[in-house]
Amino acid sequence: MAYSKWEMGIVLVIQMGVGFLGNSFLLCLYNFILLSGCKVRPTDLILNQLVLANSLVLLSRGIPHTMATFGSRNFLNEAGCKFLFYFQRVARGICLNMTCLLSGFQAIRLCSHFSRRLELSKRSPKCIAFCCFLCWILNLLINVCIPFHVTSPTHNENLSVKVNYGYCSTLSPNRNVRLVYPAIFFTIDFICLSLLVWTSGTMVVFLLRHKQRVQHIHGNSHSSRACAEARATSTILILASSFCSLYSLSALLSIWMSLVAIPGQWLVDISIFLSMCFPTVSPFVLICSDTRVTHNIFTSSSRQGKHFLLIWL
């Protein structure tokens, strides 16, 4: 095996391991908060679904491609390949939908007059649960065509293979399908990304105007609430901007791969790496910005420091 293969395999293992640890920690945290009911925030359900989708992306993309990189071939049958690629697309769609939903909810929440009219504090849990359920149903239905264009490498001798991943292969679609399915997926992604950019821009404009208005206000309760809202908004903006940038790079690479007759293995490796960047980075952005996590860490560390100091003295 070439040395570059070992390098890429090690990079994927590190990326998948770090991302899975961060998402697993947040998944346990949000599930505990939702089940116990203590300090539940309206966005906890959205974040719970986001980290779940991140974990599915890392597992469905990282594990099989890492095994193929280290030399394991043809370990999936026909049904396994179809099932794997189907849930890869579903998990990717959920990541996009949850990021868009999170940004849209925060933008509505910042506009106080809209929040009062919609009674957001009372209706948000049911509305968010319904939106999350709807996103899962839509992604499960939209991606039903994916398994028809995936096959196992052991069954592709007489088929027109577009990309060979080593463990599975994607087939070149027919002329009638070649434009229909990409147009549907591109339209859905374009709508979600447009909403994501629009809500992010709305939040930026609102924060700038709000900062100018409250420069001369020194109320403690008002300032603490404004700081909390600004911190939550900045976190969502970081997530939205990182998702848009990484998705744009991945989309450009996918277009390039579709134009190439048979893409090289390095193109396939880079596309897999880019697709796992957001699921790897996003949990640590959420961990650093969540005061419930940082407060408990600092509190426990200070208690341990005081206990160690008393023992030392």
C-alpha positions as CSV (number, residue, x, y, z in Angstrom):
1,M,0.0,0.0,0.0
2,A,1.3,3.5,-0.8
3,Y,2.4,5.8,2.0
4,S,-0.1,8.4,1.0
5,K,-2.8,5.9,1.7
6,W,-1.6,5.4,5.2
7,E,-1.4,9.1,5.7
8,M,-5.0,9.6,4.6
9,G,-6.2,6.7,6.7
10,I,-4.5,8.2,9.8
11,V,-6.0,11.6,9.1
12,L,-9.5,10.1,8.7
13,V,-9.1,8.1,11.9
14,I,-8.1,11.1,13.9
15,Q,-10.8,13.3,12.4
16,M,-13.5,10.6,13.0
17,G,-12.4,9.9,16.5
18,V,-12.2,13.5,17.6
19,G,-15.6,14.4,16.0
20,F,-17.3,11.3,17.4
21,L,-16.1,12.0,21.0
22,G,-17.4,15.6,20.8
23,N,-20.7,14.6,19.3
24,S,-21.2,11.7,21.8
25,F,-20.6,14.0,24.7
26,L,-23.1,16.5,23.5
27,L,-25.6,13.8,22.6
28,C,-25.5,12.4,26.1
29,L,-25.7,15.9,27.6
30,Y,-28.7,17.0,25.5
31,N,-30.5,13.7,26.1
32,F,-30.0,14.0,29.8
33,I,-31.2,17.6,29.8
34,L,-34.3,16.8,27.7
35,L,-35.2,13.7,29.8
36,S,-34.5,15.3,33.2
37,G,-36.1,18.6,32.3
38,C,-33.5,20.7,34.1
39,K,-32.4,24.0,32.4
40,V,-34.0,23.1,29.1
41,R,-33.5,25.6,26.4
42,P,-35.8,25.9,23.3
43,T,-32.8,25.1,21.0
44,D,-31.8,21.9,22.9
45,L,-34.0,19.7,20.8
46,I,-32.5,21.2,17.6
47,L,-29.0,20.8,18.8
48,N,-29.8,17.2,19.9
49,Q,-30.8,16.3,16.4
50,L,-27.8,18.2,14.9
51,V,-25.2,16.2,16.9
52,L,-27.1,13.0,16.1
53,A,-26.9,13.7,12.4
54,N,-23.2,14.7,12.8
55,S,-22.5,11.3,14.5
56,L,-24.3,9.5,11.6
57,V,-22.3,11.3,9.0
58,L,-19.0,10.5,10.8
59,L,-19.9,6.8,11.2
60,S,-21.4,6.2,7.8
61,R,-18.6,8.1,5.9
62,G,-15.6,7.7,8.1
63,I,-15.6,4.0,9.1
64,P,-16.1,2.4,5.6
65,H,-13.8,4.8,3.9
66,T,-11.1,4.4,6.5
67,M,-11.4,0.6,6.2
68,A,-11.0,0.9,2.4
69,T,-8.1,3.3,2.8
70,F,-6.2,0.7,4.9
71,G,-6.8,-2.0,2.3
72,S,-10.1,-3.7,3.3
73,R,-12.1,-4.1,0.1
74,N,-15.6,-5.5,-0.8
75,F,-16.7,-5.9,2.9
76,L,-20.2,-4.7,2.0
77,N,-22.8,-6.5,-0.1
78,E,-25.4,-4.9,-2.4
79,A,-27.9,-4.2,0.3
80,G,-25.3,-2.8,2.7
81,C,-24.0,-0.3,0.1
82,K,-27.5,0.9,-0.7
83,F,-28.4,1.3,3.0
84,L,-25.1,3.0,3.8
85,F,-25.3,5.7,1.0
86,Y,-29.0,6.3,1.8
87,F,-28.4,7.2,5.4
88,Q,-25.3,9.2,4.4
89,R,-27.6,11.5,2.3
90,V,-30.3,11.5,5.0
91,A,-27.8,12.5,7.7
92,R,-26.3,15.2,5.5
93,G,-29.7,16.6,4.8
94,I,-30.6,16.7,8.5
95,C,-27.3,18.6,9.2
96,L,-28.3,21.2,6.7
97,N,-32.0,21.4,7.9
98,M,-31.1,21.6,11.6
99,T,-28.5,24.3,11.0
100,C,-31.0,26.3,9.0
101,L,-33.7,25.7,11.6
102,L,-31.4,26.8,14.4
103,S,-30.5,30.0,12.6
104,G,-34.1,30.7,11.7
105,F,-35.3,30.2,15.3
106,Q,-32.7,32.4,16.7
107,A,-33.4,35.2,14.2
108,I,-37.1,35.1,15.1
109,R,-36.2,35.0,18.8
110,L,-34.1,38.2,18.5
111,C,-37.0,40.1,17.0
112,S,-38.9,40.8,20.2
113,H,-42.1,42.0,18.5
114,F,-42.3,38.8,16.4
115,S,-41.7,36.7,19.5
116,R,-44.5,38.4,21.4
117,R,-47.0,38.0,18.5
118,L,-46.1,34.3,18.0
119,E,-45.9,33.6,21.8
120,L,-42.6,31.9,21.0
121,S,-41.8,31.0,24.6
122,K,-45.0,28.9,24.9
123,R,-45.3,27.5,21.4
124,S,-41.6,26.9,20.6
125,P,-41.2,23.4,22.1
126,K,-44.1,21.9,20.1
127,C,-43.2,23.9,17.0
128,I,-39.6,22.8,17.1
129,A,-40.5,19.2,17.7
130,F,-42.9,19.2,14.7
131,C,-40.2,20.9,12.5
132,C,-37.6,18.3,13.5
133,F,-40.0,15.5,12.8
134,L,-41.0,17.0,9.5
135,C,-37.3,17.3,8.5
136,W,-36.6,13.7,9.2
137,I,-39.7,12.6,7.2
138,L,-38.9,14.8,4.2
139,N,-35.2,13.6,4.1
140,L,-36.2,10.0,4.3
141,L,-38.7,10.4,1.4
142,I,-36.5,12.6,-0.8
143,N,-33.5,10.3,-0.7
144,V,-35.3,7.1,-1.7
145,C,-33.8,7.4,-5.2
146,I,-30.2,7.2,-3.8
147,P,-30.1,3.3,-3.4
148,F,-30.9,2.8,-7.1
149,H,-27.6,4.4,-8.1
150,V,-25.4,2.6,-5.7
151,T,-23.9,-0.9,-6.1
152,S,-21.3,-3.2,-4.6
153,P,-18.0,-3.4,-6.4
154,T,-18.5,-7.1,-6.8
155,H,-21.6,-6.5,-9.0
156,N,-20.4,-3.6,-11.2
157,E,-18.7,-5.6,-14.0
158,N,-21.4,-4.9,-16.5
159,L,-22.5,-1.5,-15.2
160,S,-21.3,2.0,-15.9
161,V,-19.5,3.0,-12.7
162,K,-19.0,6.7,-12.0
163,V,-17.1,6.7,-8.7
164,N,-15.5,3.6,-7.1
165,Y,-15.0,4.1,-3.3
166,G,-13.5,0.7,-2.8
167,Y,-16.3,-0.6,-0.7
168,C,-19.2,0.7,-2.9
169,S,-19.6,2.3,-6.3
170,T,-21.9,4.9,-7.6
171,L,-23.4,4.4,-11.1
172,S,-23.7,6.9,-13.9
173,P,-27.4,7.8,-14.2
174,N,-29.4,7.6,-17.4
175,R,-30.0,10.7,-19.5
176,N,-33.5,11.3,-18.1
177,V,-32.3,10.9,-14.5
178,R,-29.0,12.8,-14.9
179,L,-30.7,16.2,-14.8
180,V,-33.9,15.6,-12.7
181,Y,-32.4,14.3,-9.5
182,P,-29.5,16.8,-9.3
183,A,-32.0,19.6,-10.0
184,I,-34.2,18.5,-7.1
185,F,-31.4,18.2,-4.7
186,F,-29.8,21.4,-5.8
187,T,-33.1,23.3,-5.4
188,I,-33.6,22.0,-1.9
189,D,-30.1,22.8,-0.8
190,F,-30.3,26.2,-2.5
191,I,-33.5,27.1,-0.6
192,C,-32.0,26.0,2.7
193,L,-28.7,27.8,2.2
194,S,-30.5,30.9,1.1
195,L,-32.6,30.9,4.3
196,L,-29.4,30.2,6.3
197,V,-27.6,33.2,4.7
198,W,-30.7,35.4,5.1
199,T,-31.3,34.6,8.8
200,S,-27.6,35.0,9.5
201,G,-27.5,38.4,7.9
202,T,-30.7,39.4,9.8
203,M,-29.0,38.5,13.1
204,V,-25.9,40.4,12.2
205,V,-27.8,43.5,11.3
206,F,-30.0,43.2,14.5
207,L,-27.0,42.8,16.7
208,L,-25.3,45.9,15.3
209,R,-28.4,48.0,15.7
210,H,-29.0,46.6,19.2
211,K,-25.4,47.4,20.2
212,Q,-25.9,51.0,19.1
213,R,-29.1,51.4,21.1
214,V,-27.9,49.9,24.4
215,Q,-24.6,51.7,24.6
216,H,-25.9,54.1,27.2
217,I,-27.9,51.5,29.1
218,H,-26.2,50.1,32.2
219,G,-28.9,47.8,33.7
220,N,-27.5,44.6,35.0
221,S,-30.4,42.4,34.1
222,H,-30.7,43.9,30.7
223,S,-27.0,43.7,30.0
224,S,-26.7,40.1,31.1
225,R,-29.7,39.1,29.0
226,A,-28.2,40.9,26.0
227,C,-24.9,39.2,26.5
228,A,-26.5,35.8,26.7
229,E,-28.5,36.5,23.5
230,A,-25.3,37.8,21.8
231,R,-23.3,34.8,22.8
232,A,-26.0,32.4,21.5
233,T,-26.3,34.3,18.3
234,S,-22.5,34.4,17.7
235,T,-22.4,30.7,18.2
236,I,-25.1,30.1,15.6
237,L,-23.4,32.5,13.2
238,I,-20.1,30.6,13.6
239,L,-22.0,27.3,12.9
240,A,-23.8,28.8,9.9
241,S,-20.7,30.4,8.3
242,S,-18.6,27.3,8.8
243,F,-21.3,25.1,7.3
244,C,-21.8,27.4,4.3
245,S,-18.1,27.6,3.6
246,L,-17.5,23.9,3.9
247,Y,-20.6,23.0,2.0
248,S,-19.6,25.3,-0.8
249,L,-16.2,23.7,-1.1
250,S,-17.7,20.2,-1.0
251,A,-20.3,21.3,-3.7
252,L,-17.6,22.7,-6.0
253,L,-15.6,19.5,-5.6
254,S,-18.7,17.4,-6.3
255,I,-19.3,19.4,-9.5
256,W,-15.7,18.9,-10.5
257,M,-15.9,15.2,-9.8
258,S,-19.1,15.0,-11.9
259,L,-17.3,16.6,-14.8
260,V,-14.3,14.3,-14.7
261,A,-14.9,10.9,-16.5
262,I,-13.4,8.8,-13.7
263,P,-12.3,10.9,-10.6
264,G,-9.0,10.0,-9.1
265,Q,-8.7,8.5,-5.6
266,W,-7.3,11.7,-4.2
267,L,-10.5,13.6,-5.2
268,V,-12.6,11.0,-3.5
269,D,-10.4,11.2,-0.3
270,I,-10.7,15.0,-0.2
271,S,-14.4,14.9,-0.7
272,I,-14.8,12.5,2.2
273,F,-12.5,14.7,4.4
274,L,-14.5,17.9,3.6
275,S,-17.8,16.2,4.2
276,M,-16.7,15.3,7.8
277,C,-15.1,18.6,8.7
278,F,-18.4,20.3,9.9
279,P,-19.5,17.3,12.0
280,T,-16.0,17.3,13.6
281,V,-15.7,21.0,14.3
282,S,-19.3,21.9,15.2
283,P,-19.6,20.0,18.6
284,F,-16.5,21.8,20.0
285,V,-18.0,25.2,19.0
286,L,-21.2,24.2,20.9
287,I,-19.2,22.9,23.9
288,C,-17.1,26.1,24.2
289,S,-20.2,28.3,23.9
290,D,-22.5,26.4,26.2
291,T,-22.4,27.9,29.7
292,R,-23.8,24.8,31.3
293,V,-20.7,22.9,30.2
294,T,-18.1,25.5,30.9
295,H,-19.6,26.4,34.2
296,N,-19.6,22.8,35.4
297,I,-16.0,22.3,34.2
298,F,-14.7,25.4,35.9
299,T,-16.7,24.7,39.1
300,S,-15.4,21.1,39.3
301,S,-11.9,22.2,38.5
302,S,-11.9,24.9,41.2
303,R,-13.3,22.5,43.8
304,Q,-10.6,20.0,42.9
305,G,-8.0,22.7,43.2
306,K,-9.3,23.8,46.6
307,H,-9.4,20.2,47.8
308,F,-5.8,19.6,46.6
309,L,-4.7,22.9,48.2
310,L,-6.2,21.9,51.6
311,I,-4.5,18.4,51.4
312,W,-1.2,20.1,50.5
313,L,-1.4,22.5,53.4
